[in-house]
Amino acid sequence: MTETIPQLTSYDAPAFEAAFATLADEVRQQSAALTTPEAQENFRLHWLGRKQGRLKLISDAWLKSAPPEARKPLGMRFNQLKQQIEQALEAPTAATATTSAAVQGIDITLPGLTRHPGIPHPLLETMHEVVRVFHHLGYSTNLGPQVESDFYNFEALNFPPNHPARDTQDTLQIAGQQARPSRDRLLMRTHTSPVQIRTMIAQAPPVRIVIPGKVHRNDAADATHSPIFHQIEGLCVDTDITFSDLKGTLDHAMKALFGSAVKTRFFPSFFPFTEPSADVQISCIFCGGTGCRKCKHSGWIELLGCGMVDPAVFASVTEERRKINPDDDAYNPEKISGFAFGMGVERIAMMLHGVSDIGHFYSGDMRFLEQFA
Ligand SMILES: [Zn+2]
């Protein structure tokens, strides 16, 4: 279908009439032959192709030499012609009509329609699993903002300004806040612990919550580190909460997550917001504790940090609560006590699924993600 570009003899109404009548005839004749999807596509390209389409070539040629007053009526004529072409394309071809008839009467020789149902991301699924274990113990879920103030992220959790413990949790600061008091300056939260403070300020004991969420740190990305990762924290505050309750709760949770044969052990550690603090190890889920490559032949894998809530944290909470009620004494450490714990979601997911590089979780690579379907 290669035709030359017709010449427009003059720019008046009779000339337009004749020229467009010829083009409309051309379209009408060709559209009668559109019996297959291929013919339809060829027809579409021939007339409407963006670069070499006949409509474009003709309108370019005619509009270029048209006097200004003829441009508008010419443009309108071209629009009408374009509509005619589009209408011709909308009519069903004989071939498509047959196909739809075949679908209506079921053709069992056709390949089936494959649907790909979505699945939770492995990190989300791991978070759900952990949260579920604590829901069964009567905990509820609390969430908080990722952009957090210095007060909630550090100060209230017993990281005073310039304290060296802040170095381990360097993070992105929101720009342009030098004029604000240091406690109000905003940053990307480095842990989900600020939600502990927000919860205690809003709610008197008893408190039993788990806090899943995204956190940010100035960590160079490697096989086991990422500047953005996920944590789940827990907080329990009530009367007569002891370290035994902490041990019992975490021992139960680890058995629920990794199997009843798993053992736990606690080592002294340090966190500014708990005293005493402990690291928790579980017996290696791969070798059962006899030693293998995954546990570096120690038989144990370190998984959590935890401890009894530091009275200094309760003091910060009380100070905030007294701004609303000056007599508030709900978090008096003489009357209540509590424990907190936290774990990295990626670390657990990597262990459960044998993933060697944390980056796989964020790559969006379907070949990786489909394995969890
Ligand atoms: Zn092992």
Residues whose N, C-alpha, C, O or C-beta is under 5 A from the ligand:
A	BS01	ZN	C284 F286 C287 G291 C292 K294 C295 G299
